[in-house]
Amino acid sequence: MAPIKIYGVPFSQPVRSVIWLLLLKQLPLDLVPTNPGSKGESGSRHPSYLEKNPAGTIPCLEEPETGYTLGEGHAIMSYLCDKHGWSDVYPDDLHARGKVHWYLNFHHRNIRDASGMVAPKIRKDLNIPEMVQEMAKRTFTAGLKTLNDLCLEKGRYIAGDTLTIADLSAYGEIGQLQPRYTNIFDFSPFPNVERWLNDMQQVPFHDDAHVVLAELGDISTEAPSMDTIRTANINAIGAVNKAVEGFSG
């Protein structure tokens, strides 16, 4: 059986979350480099890609055997869990699954705004207004407080005491801000989140899924060059491929 294709680049937060799930479950994947927003042949706005994912976003899943395609990271993770029976990370129990769904919906206008803090550091040429940056930080911080005080105070993970795709999705955004990576947010006011971040780093294949962040390093004072970002993505793809090769070993 040919491995499923995942279109995107590892620097993308939802792409990393999908990659981590697939590595965790040791399901072979073929990561197809796809530049977000580009109309070029390998871009997410190219007509051939839009046929697969009309929204023109990354990631996108494609099953070689059936030709089935699906966009949006949360939809992809939910689909894969249902298809392969991964009930350990996507519970069959409706009450437990409901808590996962709560987070997946909460994510988009709360925790997802972490990317609104990263983008201005990476792409200073975009001249993102300070007001927009501050709004993203306020929204993210409020969302983080909710997780710290009302979720992670009660359980080890976001949806309870077991790891779920809610955690993989959340870490894609929250984890990138840590001192060991971009270093652009102070987590000290959120002790439950800090504990959760440490726990997440112990989940298998964490390092393999986050090579791109390790390569980029601290961006708090200086933006990385486009060549640096490109090299980080290339090396991260290599790390994913190496991890997949190890499945059969």
C-alpha positions, 0 to 999 in steps of 0.5 A: 500500500502506498503511503498517504500524501500530506501536502505542506511544509513543516513550518506550518503549525497544523502540518506539524500536528498532522505529521506528529500524529502519523509518526506517533501511530507509525503510519507511513507518509509522503510529505509533499512540499507545498508553499502556502499562498503560492500560485507556482506549480508547488504552491497551494494556490496552483489550480491542480492543488485547488482541485485537491483542497479548494480552500488553498490551505495546508495541510491537505491529505491525499490517498493514492489508492482512492484519490480521496483528498481532504484539507484542514488539519483538524478534519484530517486528524479526525478522519485518520483516527476514525479510519484507523480506529485510533480511539486512544487519541480520539475517544469512542466515548461521546462525552470524552470525544465531545471534550476533544471537539470542544478544543478543536473548535476553541482553537481557531480564534484563541490558541491559533492566534499564536501564529499571529505573534510568530508571523511578524517576527518571520516576515517583517516585510509584511509590516503587520501593524502593532495593533494587530500584533497586540490583538493576537497576543491578547487573544492567545493569552486569554485562550492560554489562561482558559487552558491553564485554569480550566483544563490543565488544572483538572487533567494532565492533558487538555481533554482529560488524563489521556493524550488526544489530538486536541493536545497535538493540535494545541502544541503545534501553536503553543509549543513553537513559542517556547524558549527552546524554539522561537522564544517569543512568549513568557509562560511563567504565569501559566504553570499548568501549561508549562507542566503540560509542555514538558509532558508533551516533549516526552511523547514519542516522535516529538523531536522528529516532528519539530526539527524545523523549529529546532533549526530556526531557533530563537527569533525574538530579536532577529528574523531568520532569512528566507534561506534559513527557513527554506533549509529548516523545512528541507532538513525537517522533511529529511527528519520525517522521512528518516523516522518513517524509514525506521517504522520497518526497521 
